[in-house]
Amino acid sequence: MTHTDARAPRALDSSSTGRRLPLLDVLRGAAILGTLMTNVWIFTGPGGEWGALESGSGELSFGSLAGAVEGTFSVLANGKFLSLLTILFGVGLAIQYRSAERRGQPWPGRYRWRALFLFGEGTLHFVLVFAWDVLMGYAVTALLVAWLLTRSERAQRRVMWWAAGLHLTVIGPLTAALALDGTEDGGTISREVVDLYAHGGYPDQIAFRLENAIALRMEPVLTFFLLVFLFLLGVRLFRAGAFGADETARRLRSRLLLWGLGLGLPLNAAATLAGPDLFLLARYGTAPLLALGYIGLIGALVDRVRRPGPLMTGLTSVGRTALSGYVLQNVLCAFVSYGIGLGLAERLGDTGPWWVVGLWAAVCAVLMVCSTLWLRRFSAGPLEAVQKWALRH
């Protein structure tokens, strides 16, 4: 990659020299803001988090401009940036393993405490902020993959492909069941749930999440094998040098761009246009392909940057404060959308998707500006700093 300033991302290179990889934090920043492209529709829909579960994916229509906007968001974002974030979590795990190996430290060693702390953070995030938290699932998967990194690469490859196969054996029958169900649309959202998120108090929402924790935590259970596969895929990409600045890395990213977008984009478009019957396949089956294409595409764009502008700096800063940014974006959306805050989800619910797109853009801008200003004074995001402090004591 070309020259960047001293505040560039802090990620270890795949080489033993410990050089930094600016691309990784740009990708993390894009993944954080990209997951919001999907989550923002959950916050602003009737019934909030539970409404998304009760109503299903709904029928997308490209027959109007408003429908085309929402459909485009779904094709480009639903499950894709979540897959990208998961791959990058695997990359981060590989970086920490290599660092421990270079220093002669035992592995997993203290990393187990880091994963358990992340699980605790995810639990608080689930209870207090957002029912569709990903941190708890990442923490459990990280414990398994951290152990797998002590096994041979051949064993890791076997587990990776076995995990992919098991995931497809789960998603395939579920997709077939949806297709054979014959239901025209998603379910009806109960009036009580709609009122809870539109007018209910904060303690009521917390109590509702706790009462329905099993149903609301089914996504990481359903996708556990996919998480294992994507973690290990991130490890393999890192070890292959896919995030470096040399010609080998660029060739790898070119292949990811070609195959990821070439196959992923039409497959995701087809699955999305097929309607709710293929929702699981679109979110958990074809999405990882497009995520790989995004790595290649973002890498190609970053390679052409000669002097970082506001967008590049903002993405880099969000990437360096990824945990804080992930939680903050959900806090902001909950405050703006739910009745515990501004309650705009109900007030603007009949105005179409435009205010939802505006909310996404506004929150992205807030995160990029705030993270950039924060890093001018501090070396890590606030939640990252708390995590480091807690694990030192």
Phi, psi and omega per residue, in radians:
M1 nan 2.714 -3.111
T2 -1.323 3.072 -3.044
H3 -1.080 2.380 2.992
T4 -2.244 2.955 -3.069
D5 -1.354 3.140 -3.033
A6 -1.209 -0.284 3.142
R7 -1.630 0.336 -3.134
A8 -1.120 2.880 -3.077
P9 -0.995 2.687 -3.127
R10 -1.958 1.602 3.083
A11 -2.418 2.388 -3.099
L12 -1.235 2.482 3.063
D13 -1.333 2.886 3.123
S14 -1.330 -0.199 3.102
S15 -1.419 2.917 -3.128
S16 -1.402 -0.012 -3.100
T17 -1.385 -0.265 -3.141
G18 1.327 0.332 3.078
R19 -1.117 2.841 -3.095
R20 -1.643 2.629 3.123
L21 -2.025 1.684 -3.116
P22 -1.040 -0.542 -3.071
L23 -1.062 -0.620 -3.048
L24 -1.043 -0.740 -3.115
D25 -1.287 -0.543 3.028
V26 -1.087 -0.769 3.109
L27 -1.110 -0.723 3.110
R28 -1.101 -0.756 3.110
G29 -1.054 -0.778 3.110
A30 -1.098 -0.675 -3.134
A31 -1.152 -0.727 3.133
I32 -1.108 -0.858 -3.137
L33 -1.218 -0.511 3.118
G34 -1.242 -0.640 3.093
T35 -1.100 -0.533 3.101
L36 -1.172 -0.440 3.090
M37 -1.062 -0.481 3.064
T38 -1.600 -0.821 -3.044
N39 -1.140 -0.494 -3.100
V40 -1.078 -0.522 3.109
W41 -1.286 -0.477 3.073
I42 -1.219 -0.812 -3.132
F43 -1.085 -0.658 -3.004
T44 -1.637 -0.073 3.124
G45 -1.467 2.805 3.091
P46 -1.043 2.302 3.117
G47 1.412 0.062 3.055
G48 0.911 -2.262 -3.033
E49 -1.112 -0.736 -3.138
W50 -1.298 -0.556 3.113
G51 -1.056 -0.672 3.110
A52 -1.125 -0.573 3.139
L53 -1.340 -0.689 -3.091
E54 -1.289 -0.675 -3.024
S55 -1.530 -0.252 -3.065
G56 1.304 -2.833 -3.068
S57 -1.382 -0.390 -3.087
G58 1.339 2.963 -3.117
E59 -1.681 2.143 3.089
L60 -1.620 2.396 3.138
S61 -2.203 2.273 3.086
F62 -1.704 0.278 -3.087
G63 -1.315 -0.269 3.111
S64 -2.256 2.892 3.134
L65 -1.111 -0.729 3.117
A66 -1.086 -0.760 3.109
G67 -1.139 -0.634 3.127
A68 -1.140 -0.634 3.123
V69 -1.126 -0.863 -3.133
E70 -1.143 -0.688 3.122
G71 -1.135 -0.682 3.115
T72 -1.128 -0.727 3.071
F73 -1.006 -0.746 -3.108
S74 -1.160 -0.793 -3.137
V75 -1.070 -0.743 -3.036
L76 -1.461 -0.462 -2.952
A77 -2.071 -0.652 -2.954
N78 -1.040 1.866 3.137
G79 1.484 -0.331 -3.045
K80 -1.291 -0.855 -3.127
F81 -1.312 -0.458 3.001
L82 -1.116 -0.743 3.072
S83 -1.105 -0.728 3.115
L84 -1.075 -0.788 3.131
L85 -1.073 -0.672 3.137
T86 -1.164 -0.758 3.078
I87 -1.031 -0.757 -3.115
L88 -1.192 -0.508 3.057
F89 -1.153 -0.682 3.057
G90 -1.112 -0.669 3.071
V91 -1.057 -0.802 3.124
G92 -1.062 -0.653 3.102
L93 -1.134 -0.721 3.110
A94 -1.126 -0.646 3.107
I95 -1.103 -0.787 -3.134
Q96 -1.164 -0.653 3.089
Y97 -1.099 -0.797 -3.136
R98 -1.129 -0.656 3.109
S99 -1.113 -0.770 3.114
A100 -1.124 -0.683 3.124
E101 -1.110 -0.746 -3.117
R102 -1.156 -0.582 -3.124
R103 -1.540 -0.058 -3.136
G104 1.299 0.426 -3.136
Q105 -1.574 2.595 3.129
P106 -1.170 2.629 -3.139
W107 -2.369 2.382 0.094
P108 -1.251 -0.414 3.046
G109 0.917 -2.217 -3.085
R110 -1.264 -0.184 -3.140
Y111 -1.099 -0.489 3.101
R112 -1.007 -0.696 3.131
W113 -1.180 -0.616 3.106
R114 -1.123 -0.745 3.129
A115 -1.149 -0.722 3.120
L116 -1.147 -0.648 3.086
F117 -1.128 -0.702 3.098
L118 -1.091 -0.677 3.091
F119 -1.077 -0.708 3.096
G120 -1.120 -0.730 3.090
E121 -1.094 -0.727 3.121
G122 -1.128 -0.656 3.115
T123 -1.097 -0.786 3.094
L124 -1.105 -0.707 3.127
H125 -1.102 -0.738 3.108
F126 -1.077 -0.846 -3.053
V127 -1.241 -0.745 -2.964
L128 -1.652 -0.403 -2.972
V129 -2.203 -1.050 -2.880
F130 -2.553 2.145 -3.051
A131 -1.210 -0.400 -3.086
W132 -1.662 0.694 3.129
D133 -1.054 2.500 3.095
V134 -1.841 -0.231 -2.991
L135 -1.172 -0.647 -3.128
M136 -1.106 -0.788 3.110
G137 -1.122 -0.673 3.113
Y138 -1.114 -0.696 -3.100
A139 -1.125 -0.792 3.134
V140 -1.122 -0.775 3.130
T141 -1.113 -0.680 -3.123
A142 -1.083 -0.646 3.116
L143 -1.072 -0.730 3.123
L144 -1.209 -0.844 -3.078
V145 -1.180 -0.595 3.081
A146 -1.024 -0.723 3.080
W147 -1.172 -0.706 -3.117
L148 -1.079 -0.493 -3.140
L149 -1.155 -0.285 3.079
T150 -1.493 -0.148 3.090
R151 -1.532 3.057 3.141
S152 -1.223 2.753 3.105
E153 -1.106 -0.566 3.095
R154 -1.109 -0.736 3.109
A155 -1.136 -0.691 3.119
Q156 -1.106 -0.726 3.108
R157 -1.092 -0.732 3.134
R158 -1.069 -0.818 -3.139
V159 -1.097 -0.702 -3.126
M160 -1.029 -0.856 -3.100
W161 -1.316 -0.544 3.026
W162 -1.122 -0.712 3.108
A163 -1.086 -0.725 3.098
A164 -1.078 -0.772 -3.141
G165 -1.127 -0.746 3.119
L166 -1.131 -0.666 3.109
H167 -1.065 -0.762 -3.133
L168 -1.172 -0.564 3.101
T169 -1.231 -0.341 3.050
V170 -1.493 -0.853 -3.059
I171 -1.228 -0.641 -3.103
G172 -1.011 -1.005 3.131
P173 -1.072 -0.638 3.116
L174 -1.137 -0.687 3.092
T175 -1.138 -0.745 3.101
A176 -1.083 -0.675 3.132
A177 -1.125 -0.702 3.089
L178 -1.104 -0.734 -3.111
A179 -1.157 -0.626 -3.106
L180 -1.464 -0.207 -3.097
D181 -1.133 -0.630 3.078
G182 1.415 0.043 3.115
T183 -1.217 2.314 -3.075
E184 -1.231 -0.612 -3.057
D185 -2.538 -3.071 3.105
G186 -1.222 3.028 -3.133
G187 -1.250 3.023 3.120
T188 -1.554 2.329 3.138
I189 -1.435 2.253 -3.109
S190 -1.152 2.522 -3.132
R191 -1.077 -0.598 -3.118
E192 -1.104 -0.707 -3.140
V193 -1.218 -0.726 3.101
V194 -1.026 -0.786 3.131
D195 -1.155 -0.614 -3.138
L196 -1.021 -0.845 -3.094
Y197 -1.410 -0.394 3.135
A198 -1.499 -0.570 -3.029
H199 -2.339 -0.255 -3.042
G200 -1.198 2.821 3.125
G201 -1.432 2.871 -3.128
Y202 -1.072 -0.802 3.095
P203 -1.046 -0.568 3.121
D204 -1.156 -0.688 3.120
Q205 -1.164 -0.715 3.090
I206 -1.072 -0.807 3.139
A207 -1.073 -0.674 3.139
F208 -1.123 -0.737 3.110
R209 -1.085 -0.754 -3.131
L210 -1.154 -0.691 3.141
E211 -1.167 -0.519 -3.084
N212 -1.994 0.497 -3.040
A213 -1.060 -0.666 -3.094
I214 -1.099 -0.841 3.137
A215 -1.147 -0.699 -3.088
L216 -1.303 -0.277 3.138
R217 -1.790 0.255 -3.087
M218 -1.290 -0.450 -3.085
E219 -1.055 -0.891 3.116
P220 -1.115 -0.471 3.065
V221 -1.233 -0.818 -3.134
L222 -1.073 -0.597 -3.031
T223 -1.870 0.308 -3.069
F224 -0.987 -0.797 -3.122
F225 -1.162 -0.568 3.061
L226 -1.150 -0.705 3.106
L227 -1.068 -0.776 3.125
V228 -1.061 -0.795 3.128
F229 -1.043 -0.825 -3.079
L230 -1.223 -0.631 3.045
F231 -1.009 -0.897 -3.098
L232 -1.198 -0.541 3.044
L233 -1.116 -0.714 3.071
G234 -1.071 -0.703 3.090
V235 -1.052 -0.794 -3.113
R236 -1.145 -0.727 3.129
L237 -1.112 -0.714 3.113
F238 -1.096 -0.816 -3.123
R239 -1.160 -0.477 3.097
A240 -1.371 -0.137 3.113
G241 1.438 0.457 -3.047
A242 -1.211 -0.240 -3.072
F243 -1.909 0.191 -3.125
G244 -1.420 -2.989 -3.096
A245 -1.971 0.079 -3.084
D246 -1.590 3.134 -3.061
E247 -1.181 -0.616 3.102
T248 -1.054 -0.759 3.122
A249 -1.100 -0.736 -3.140
R250 -1.119 -0.664 3.109
R251 -1.142 -0.731 3.108
L252 -1.079 -0.770 -3.131
R253 -1.193 -0.534 3.076
S254 -1.128 -0.681 3.091
R255 -1.167 -0.712 3.098
L256 -1.077 -0.721 3.124
L257 -1.100 -0.816 -3.090
L258 -1.123 -0.924 -3.074
W259 -1.341 -0.674 -3.106
G260 -1.130 -0.851 3.116
L261 -1.363 -0.668 -3.100
G262 -1.082 -0.692 3.103
L263 -1.678 -0.748 -3.022
G264 -1.146 -0.736 -3.073
L265 -1.143 -0.883 3.109
P266 -1.151 -0.642 3.129
L267 -1.148 -0.736 3.118
N268 -1.193 -0.675 3.094
A269 -1.101 -0.750 3.141
A270 -1.132 -0.755 -3.137
A271 -1.149 -0.655 3.119
T272 -1.191 -0.786 -3.134
L273 -1.161 -0.420 3.132
A274 -1.197 -0.274 3.066
G275 1.655 -2.944 -3.042
P276 -1.021 -0.452 -3.101
D277 -1.039 -0.559 -3.111
L278 -1.878 0.394 -3.119
F279 -1.047 -0.810 -3.123
L280 -1.110 -0.695 3.123
L281 -1.137 -0.697 -3.131
A282 -1.183 -0.742 -3.063
R283 -1.391 -0.626 -3.008
Y284 -2.066 -0.018 -3.115
G285 -1.981 -1.027 -3.096
T286 -1.568 -0.308 -3.092
A287 -1.013 -0.752 -3.141
P288 -1.011 -0.551 3.091
L289 -1.060 -0.817 -3.134
L290 -1.198 -0.549 3.082
A291 -1.065 -0.695 3.081
L292 -1.130 -0.663 3.073
G293 -1.091 -0.630 3.115
Y294 -1.143 -0.636 3.073
I295 -1.048 -0.797 3.123
G296 -1.146 -0.732 -3.109
L297 -1.169 -0.858 3.140
I298 -1.117 -0.679 3.089
G299 -1.075 -0.721 3.128
A300 -1.128 -0.690 3.124
L301 -1.189 -0.748 3.141
V302 -1.133 -0.626 3.123
D303 -1.055 -0.437 -3.087
R304 -1.634 -0.037 -3.138
V305 -1.390 2.130 3.092
R306 -1.640 -0.602 3.139
R307 -2.475 2.009 -3.065
P308 -1.026 2.281 3.053
G309 -1.724 -2.956 -3.108
P310 -1.038 -0.680 -3.120
L311 -1.155 -0.811 3.140
M312 -1.110 -0.764 3.123
T313 -1.110 -0.717 3.139
G314 -1.130 -0.781 3.111
L315 -1.104 -0.721 3.104
T316 -1.048 -0.767 -3.112
S317 -1.167 -0.743 3.085
V318 -1.088 -0.676 3.113
G319 -1.120 -0.609 3.126
R320 -1.336 -0.321 3.115
T321 -2.110 0.728 -2.960
A322 -1.037 -0.781 -3.122
L323 -1.110 -0.817 3.125
S324 -1.105 -0.735 -3.134
G325 -1.130 -0.688 -3.142
Y326 -1.078 -0.803 -3.139
V327 -1.220 -0.760 -3.087
L328 -1.090 -0.714 -3.121
Q329 -1.108 -0.587 3.114
N330 -1.295 -0.642 3.071
V331 -1.092 -0.794 -3.125
L332 -1.105 -0.771 -3.127
C333 -1.159 -0.669 3.105
A334 -1.123 -0.736 -3.135
F335 -1.145 -0.740 -3.128
V336 -1.235 -0.668 -2.967
S337 -1.579 -0.723 -2.979
Y338 -1.494 2.866 3.136
G339 -1.191 -0.292 3.077
I340 -1.232 -0.197 3.116
G341 -2.208 -2.083 -3.098
L342 -1.418 -0.379 3.087
G343 1.151 0.553 -3.062
L344 -1.274 -0.363 3.139
A345 -1.036 -0.708 3.115
E346 -1.378 -0.728 -3.083
R347 -1.137 -0.648 -3.062
L348 -1.906 0.248 -3.052
G349 -1.086 -0.441 -3.104
D350 -1.698 0.139 -3.073
T351 -1.648 0.067 3.139
G352 1.541 -2.971 -3.011
P353 -1.439 -0.048 -2.961
W354 -1.155 -0.720 -3.132
W355 -1.228 -0.496 3.092
V356 -1.156 -0.786 3.084
V357 -1.084 -0.707 3.104
G358 -1.111 -0.682 3.098
L359 -1.106 -0.774 3.110
W360 -1.030 -0.818 -3.123
A361 -1.120 -0.701 -3.116
A362 -1.159 -0.771 3.132
V363 -1.141 -0.679 3.080
C364 -1.042 -0.777 -3.140
A365 -1.107 -0.739 3.119
V366 -1.059 -0.792 -3.125
L367 -1.106 -0.759 -3.111
M368 -1.159 -0.745 -3.139
V369 -1.187 -0.852 -3.080
C370 -1.132 -0.718 -3.137
S371 -1.183 -0.635 3.107
T372 -1.137 -0.790 3.125
L373 -1.152 -0.687 -3.133
W374 -1.071 -0.767 -3.069
L375 -1.282 -0.203 3.016
R376 -1.245 -0.376 -3.109
R377 -1.941 -0.548 -3.074
F378 -2.158 2.751 -3.074
S379 -1.560 -0.223 -3.122
A380 -2.565 2.826 3.097
G381 -1.165 2.849 -3.079
P382 -1.059 -0.798 3.125
L383 -1.232 -0.594 3.056
E384 -1.096 -0.694 3.129
A385 -1.165 -0.699 3.101
V386 -1.094 -0.734 3.130
Q387 -1.070 -0.816 3.122
K388 -1.069 -0.740 -3.137
W389 -1.112 -0.806 -3.089
A390 -1.110 -0.652 -3.081
L391 -1.381 -0.228 3.063
R392 -1.488 -0.245 -3.048
H393 -1.947 nan nan
